[in-house]
Amino acid sequence: MRMNSQTVSSRADLEFAEAALREVLIGEFKEDGRADARSLDRMLVHIVNMHEAISRSPENYANVAKRLGDFAVTTTRMANRNPDVAPKLTRLSQALGAASQRLSELGTAPSS
């Protein structure tokens, strides 16, 4: 499968979101925000699987974009509940939103 620059950019956005998620999970948050940390652990598994999904087929872009958008909303709520890690969670939410937006645009673009 040939990748265009938009596909490469969307993969980079997804990788950035994954790195931001891993950054939140490192350190004291895992202990202090146990329920939210468990949710983030599950999100991480989904994001890792999303890499493969978007590699397999552009038909998966819309579904992955929707899930990333849902994750962005969830992490924004987490930021409100966890002021000590709110800056990291806000960065994560923004990264998830950017990845969602790019994949959404790719999912609605005409095939070349």
C-alpha positions as CSV (number, residue, x, y, z in Angstrom):
1,M,0.0,0.0,0.0
2,R,1.4,3.4,-1.0
3,M,1.2,6.1,1.6
4,N,0.6,9.7,0.7
5,S,1.8,12.6,2.8
6,Q,-1.6,13.0,4.5
7,T,-1.5,9.4,5.6
8,V,2.0,9.7,7.0
9,S,0.9,12.9,8.8
10,S,-2.1,11.1,10.3
11,R,0.2,8.3,11.5
12,A,2.5,10.9,13.0
13,D,-0.4,12.6,14.8
14,L,-1.5,9.2,16.2
15,E,2.1,8.5,17.4
16,F,2.2,11.9,19.1
17,A,-1.1,11.2,20.8
18,E,0.2,7.8,22.0
19,A,3.4,9.4,23.3
20,A,1.3,12.0,25.2
21,L,-0.8,9.3,26.7
22,R,2.3,7.3,27.8
23,E,3.6,10.5,29.4
24,V,0.5,10.9,31.5
25,L,0.7,7.3,32.7
26,I,4.3,7.7,33.9
27,G,4.7,8.8,37.5
28,E,2.4,9.5,40.3
29,F,-0.8,9.7,38.3
30,K,-1.0,6.0,38.1
31,E,-1.4,5.9,41.9
32,D,-3.3,9.1,42.5
33,G,-5.9,8.8,39.7
34,R,-6.4,5.1,39.7
35,A,-9.7,4.9,38.0
36,D,-8.7,7.4,35.3
37,A,-5.3,5.7,35.0
38,R,-7.0,2.3,34.3
39,S,-9.1,4.1,31.6
40,L,-6.0,5.5,30.1
41,D,-4.4,2.1,30.1
42,R,-7.3,0.8,28.1
43,M,-7.1,3.8,25.7
44,L,-3.5,3.0,25.1
45,V,-4.3,-0.5,24.0
46,H,-6.9,0.8,21.6
47,I,-4.5,3.4,20.2
48,V,-1.9,0.8,19.6
49,N,-4.5,-1.3,17.7
50,M,-5.5,1.8,15.8
51,H,-2.1,2.1,14.3
52,E,-2.6,-1.3,12.6
53,A,-6.2,-0.5,11.6
54,I,-5.2,2.6,9.7
55,S,-2.3,0.8,8.1
56,R,-4.6,-1.9,6.8
57,S,-7.3,0.2,5.1
58,P,-8.4,3.8,4.6
59,E,-11.9,2.5,5.3
60,N,-11.0,2.4,9.0
61,Y,-10.2,6.1,9.2
62,A,-13.7,7.3,10.0
63,N,-14.1,4.8,12.9
64,V,-10.6,5.5,14.3
65,A,-11.3,9.3,14.0
66,K,-14.5,8.9,16.0
67,R,-12.9,6.9,18.7
68,L,-10.0,9.4,19.0
69,G,-12.5,12.2,19.2
70,D,-14.4,10.4,22.0
71,F,-11.0,9.8,23.8
72,A,-10.3,13.6,23.5
73,V,-13.6,14.4,25.2
74,T,-12.9,11.8,28.0
75,T,-9.4,13.1,28.7
76,T,-10.7,16.7,28.9
77,R,-13.0,15.5,31.6
78,M,-10.2,13.8,33.3
79,A,-8.2,17.0,33.3
80,N,-11.0,18.7,35.2
81,R,-10.9,16.0,37.8
82,N,-7.1,15.8,38.1
83,P,-5.7,19.3,38.5
84,D,-2.2,18.0,39.3
85,V,-1.8,16.4,35.9
86,A,-4.3,18.7,34.0
87,P,-1.6,20.2,31.7
88,K,-0.5,16.7,30.5
89,L,-4.1,15.6,30.1
90,T,-4.9,18.8,28.2
91,R,-2.0,18.2,25.8
92,L,-3.2,14.6,25.4
93,S,-6.7,15.8,24.6
94,Q,-5.4,18.2,22.1
95,A,-3.2,15.5,20.5
96,L,-6.1,13.1,20.3
97,G,-8.3,15.8,18.8
98,A,-5.7,16.7,16.2
99,A,-5.3,13.0,15.2
100,S,-9.1,12.6,15.1
101,Q,-9.5,15.7,12.8
102,R,-6.8,14.6,10.4
103,L,-8.1,11.1,10.1
104,S,-11.6,12.4,9.7
105,E,-10.5,14.6,6.8
106,L,-8.7,11.7,5.2
107,G,-11.8,9.5,5.7
108,T,-14.0,11.9,3.8
109,A,-11.4,12.7,1.0
110,P,-12.0,11.2,-2.4
111,S,-9.8,8.2,-3.2
112,S,-7.0,8.9,-5.6
